[in-house]
Amino acid sequence: MTEGLLAGAVLGLGLFVLMRALFPARPGLVARLLELDAAGQDGDSPRMQLVLPDEEVSAFRRSLGVRLARFYAARGWEVRSTKADLALLGRSFEGFLATKVLLAVAGLLAFPLVVGWLVLMEWGVSLTIPLWAALAVSAVFFMLPDLQARRDAAVKRRDFRHVVGAFLDLVAMNLAGGRGVPEALLMSVSVGGDEANWPMARIREALSNARIVGITPWQALGQLGEEINVDELRDLSAALGLVADDGAKVRSSLTARAATLRRRELAEIEGRAGERSQSMLVAQLLLCAGFVVFLSFPAAMKMLGA
């Protein structure tokens, strides 16, 4: 019964893939509306093209990722948080999708491995347990890139927020020296190298591209904040857009925002330190409990007559 169901599922999947290859799906209504919305936004305010470093991927992975990205776009799956994490990490969305699918396919290899192991051990061949085990491993492998990207992006986003606070202080200092807002922004990002201070390099790249695209520097900062999901850059863009003509208000606003960022960062550091101290306390309690059990076990066994 199980062998017949498995053969039918494989046959049905093959026929489905063949029909989709011969008759590709037309773009859905959601995808068309998103294209019209993007076209309207591009007409109102030009957007920068986020430049990502070239990834060393094979032609097969690149072509597979492009097809999967088109599949996502045709169904209106935006996955904005994942794209923001990948943009912050400097990875392409197409390569990410190809990695997910290839890892899922690699997880399916657990099925023949488990079946071969059962045959070698002469424990009886049952396809039900190996099949479900392979599906579970494939699902776990499919989700691994998302978990890794989310974890790495959280660390880099925290570092980016720390640099934004220093950037606000530098802009306020340049404004106090008599420079205008665009000049103060450009002078502030000239601190640090590309490798030692990569957040400043990303901000400097956004401000440099703003001249080419033809938008204001604060609009470029806002677009960068949307791309990498950093609220501080979006708030800074909105604040500079409102009071860009008044240097005194801009300076006081940036100073207050920098102080707020430092207080928030200090609170997060204290929270993480408290969590680690609690975890250390739990570990010490477990160690003490194990030591007590170790000392009392011989006496307990003697009282029980064992």
Legacy VTK file of the C-alpha trace (Angstrom):
# vtk DataFile Version 3.0
C-alpha trace
ASCII
DATASET POLYDATA
POINTS 306 float
0.000 0.000 0.000
2.751 2.437 0.927
4.807 1.578 -2.165
1.807 2.260 -4.401
1.094 5.617 -2.760
4.731 6.628 -3.055
4.890 5.643 -6.739
1.658 7.533 -7.443
2.938 10.635 -5.655
6.189 10.598 -7.640
4.282 10.112 -10.908
1.881 12.926 -10.099
4.725 15.253 -9.168
6.502 14.478 -12.443
3.357 15.170 -14.488
2.785 18.426 -12.597
6.353 19.619 -13.262
6.031 18.651 -16.937
2.763 20.590 -17.357
4.197 23.647 -15.635
7.253 23.511 -17.887
5.108 23.237 -21.047
2.498 25.801 -19.944
4.107 28.366 -17.602
1.844 30.271 -15.251
0.762 33.766 -16.170
1.476 36.584 -13.693
-1.296 36.852 -11.153
-3.347 39.893 -10.230
-1.251 40.568 -7.130
1.966 40.622 -9.169
0.455 43.018 -11.726
-0.753 45.374 -8.986
2.677 45.316 -7.368
4.306 46.191 -10.701
1.913 49.119 -11.195
2.535 50.306 -7.637
6.298 50.104 -8.116
6.044 51.980 -11.401
4.030 54.726 -9.708
6.524 55.034 -6.891
9.448 55.155 -9.325
7.744 57.963 -11.183
7.329 60.025 -8.024
10.751 59.501 -6.457
13.692 57.722 -8.087
15.067 54.833 -6.117
18.642 53.720 -5.789
19.716 50.327 -6.984
21.213 48.473 -4.065
24.605 47.171 -5.182
25.405 43.760 -3.723
28.787 42.061 -3.920
29.120 39.357 -6.555
28.578 35.938 -5.051
30.638 33.019 -6.211
27.819 30.727 -7.319
27.588 28.344 -10.207
25.534 29.016 -13.317
23.066 26.305 -12.299
22.417 27.882 -8.910
22.082 31.321 -10.479
19.556 30.151 -13.070
17.634 28.170 -10.448
17.515 31.193 -8.150
16.234 33.443 -10.944
13.418 31.005 -11.706
12.469 30.746 -8.057
12.501 34.529 -7.681
10.151 34.811 -10.667
7.938 32.166 -9.062
7.779 34.231 -5.859
7.091 37.450 -7.771
4.325 35.883 -9.846
2.463 34.967 -6.660
3.083 38.221 -4.846
5.298 36.726 -2.138
7.388 39.735 -1.122
9.182 38.293 1.964
10.376 41.789 2.836
12.024 40.832 6.118
14.107 38.144 4.429
15.123 40.492 1.625
16.080 43.155 4.184
18.242 40.653 6.064
19.930 39.534 2.849
20.508 43.141 1.767
22.164 43.862 5.103
24.328 40.740 4.781
25.228 41.521 1.173
23.662 38.373 -0.293
21.417 38.010 -3.302
17.836 36.829 -2.990
18.207 34.461 -5.941
21.203 32.683 -4.446
19.368 32.402 -1.131
16.359 30.709 -2.748
18.577 28.329 -4.706
20.392 27.361 -1.497
17.103 26.628 0.275
15.842 24.372 -2.508
19.141 22.524 -2.949
19.393 21.897 0.791
15.823 20.572 0.821
16.648 18.208 -2.047
19.778 17.114 -0.202
17.618 16.346 2.827
15.574 13.923 0.722
18.719 11.834 0.284
18.122 10.623 3.838
15.368 8.362 2.431
17.584 5.983 0.392
20.286 6.134 3.082
17.896 5.000 5.814
16.417 2.307 3.560
19.897 1.006 2.702
20.824 0.978 6.394
17.712 -1.059 7.233
18.554 -3.533 4.482
22.154 -3.923 5.652
21.108 -4.427 9.276
18.377 -6.886 8.223
15.801 -5.117 10.362
13.083 -5.318 7.762
12.360 -2.799 5.034
9.477 -0.448 5.822
9.237 2.658 3.647
6.954 4.587 5.974
9.485 5.606 8.657
12.332 6.440 6.213
9.960 8.492 4.059
8.714 10.626 6.948
12.249 10.945 8.299
13.469 12.196 4.924
10.595 14.693 4.694
11.371 15.985 8.201
15.077 16.361 7.414
14.213 18.105 4.139
11.916 20.562 5.934
14.613 21.323 8.532
17.232 21.853 5.815
14.820 24.144 3.944
14.449 26.391 7.003
18.141 26.471 7.960
19.104 29.358 5.592
16.271 31.500 7.018
17.426 30.914 10.589
21.049 31.619 9.737
20.217 34.799 7.802
17.971 36.062 10.600
20.637 35.399 13.244
23.488 37.014 11.288
21.329 39.984 10.277
20.331 40.632 13.893
23.996 40.920 14.887
24.882 43.193 11.964
21.780 45.326 12.471
22.767 45.899 16.092
26.233 47.000 14.965
24.652 49.240 12.339
22.495 50.981 14.954
25.584 51.608 17.068
27.318 53.284 14.111
24.197 55.344 13.331
24.417 56.899 16.801
28.031 57.940 16.178
27.038 59.182 12.716
24.388 61.453 14.234
26.958 62.960 16.601
29.345 63.596 13.707
26.614 65.273 11.660
25.686 67.486 14.603
29.345 68.482 15.053
29.658 69.368 11.353
26.460 71.403 11.522
27.842 73.279 14.526
30.899 74.105 12.393
28.727 76.009 9.922
28.240 73.422 7.182
24.919 72.729 5.518
23.028 69.476 5.920
24.237 67.791 2.668
27.841 68.786 3.308
27.628 67.683 6.946
26.279 64.264 5.903
29.042 63.735 3.339
31.794 64.858 5.720
30.507 62.601 8.505
30.698 59.399 6.440
34.347 59.974 5.520
35.420 58.453 8.860
36.672 54.862 8.857
37.624 52.391 6.166
35.391 50.057 4.217
36.443 46.936 6.122
36.878 48.402 9.584
33.665 50.428 9.494
31.334 48.792 6.991
28.127 50.609 8.167
29.738 53.945 7.348
30.718 52.521 3.970
27.091 51.554 3.275
25.876 55.021 4.261
28.604 56.654 2.173
27.631 54.509 -0.806
23.980 55.528 -0.419
24.857 59.228 -0.220
27.136 58.961 -3.254
24.419 57.240 -5.285
21.953 59.963 -4.291
23.851 62.440 -6.489
23.675 60.099 -9.471
20.000 59.221 -9.056
19.001 62.828 -8.372
17.472 62.605 -4.902
18.272 64.362 -1.652
20.704 62.763 0.823
17.980 62.227 3.431
15.834 60.457 0.857
18.786 58.164 0.140
19.125 57.435 3.850
15.422 56.623 4.038
15.645 54.241 1.086
18.669 52.548 2.643
16.739 52.176 5.906
13.873 50.529 4.038
16.199 48.174 2.185
17.988 46.884 5.286
15.108 47.437 7.774
16.823 49.925 10.090
14.210 52.178 11.690
16.774 54.730 12.846
17.695 55.627 9.261
14.037 56.013 8.297
13.396 58.263 11.278
16.501 60.293 10.458
15.341 60.712 6.878
11.918 61.936 7.992
13.429 64.355 10.517
15.897 65.826 8.022
13.158 66.177 5.413
11.074 68.256 7.819
13.738 70.618 9.206
16.483 70.499 6.569
16.421 74.286 6.123
16.890 75.123 9.804
20.377 74.167 10.962
19.763 74.830 14.661
16.707 72.568 14.801
18.517 69.852 12.866
21.487 69.979 15.246
19.371 69.754 18.395
17.232 66.997 16.902
20.259 64.912 15.900
21.865 65.339 19.318
18.674 64.190 21.043
18.350 61.193 18.707
21.959 60.193 19.304
21.430 60.336 23.070
18.285 58.222 22.722
20.144 55.614 20.665
22.923 55.421 23.261
20.408 54.946 26.089
18.607 52.241 24.117
21.872 50.475 23.330
22.925 50.655 26.982
19.578 49.175 28.043
19.984 46.320 25.542
23.509 45.618 26.792
22.294 45.551 30.395
19.444 43.232 29.403
21.799 40.798 27.663
24.145 40.904 30.658
21.219 40.113 32.956
20.180 37.161 30.795
23.703 35.763 30.835
23.988 36.164 34.590
20.694 34.322 35.031
21.883 31.513 32.770
25.103 31.263 34.783
23.044 31.114 37.990
20.939 28.263 36.607
24.085 26.393 35.571
25.541 26.803 39.073
22.309 25.558 40.672
22.300 22.492 38.414
25.936 21.815 39.283
25.161 22.071 43.002
22.146 19.778 42.624
24.267 17.197 40.800
26.900 17.385 43.546
24.249 16.862 46.231
22.892 13.837 44.367
26.416 12.481 44.006
27.008 12.753 47.787
23.620 11.430 48.880
23.341 8.519 46.411
25.543 6.014 48.363
23.739 6.776 51.626
20.339 6.406 49.962
21.316 3.075 48.417
22.593 1.803 51.788
19.355 2.804 53.519
17.309 1.018 50.867
19.415 -2.072 51.283
20.553 -2.145 47.673
LINES 1 307
306 0 1 2 3 4 5 6 7 8 9 10 11 12 13 14 15 16 17 18 19 20 21 22 23 24 25 26 27 28 29 30 31 32 33 34 35 36 37 38 39 40 41 42 43 44 45 46 47 48 49 50 51 52 53 54 55 56 57 58 59 60 61 62 63 64 65 66 67 68 69 70 71 72 73 74 75 76 77 78 79 80 81 82 83 84 85 86 87 88 89 90 91 92 93 94 95 96 97 98 99 100 101 102 103 104 105 106 107 108 109 110 111 112 113 114 115 116 117 118 119 120 121 122 123 124 125 126 127 128 129 130 131 132 133 134 135 136 137 138 139 140 141 142 143 144 145 146 147 148 149 150 151 152 153 154 155 156 157 158 159 160 161 162 163 164 165 166 167 168 169 170 171 172 173 174 175 176 177 178 179 180 181 182 183 184 185 186 187 188 189 190 191 192 193 194 195 196 197 198 199 200 201 202 203 204 205 206 207 208 209 210 211 212 213 214 215 216 217 218 219 220 221 222 223 224 225 226 227 228 229 230 231 232 233 234 235 236 237 238 239 240 241 242 243 244 245 246 247 248 249 250 251 252 253 254 255 256 257 258 259 260 261 262 263 264 265 266 267 268 269 270 271 272 273 274 275 276 277 278 279 280 281 282 283 284 285 286 287 288 289 290 291 292 293 294 295 296 297 298 299 300 301 302 303 304 305
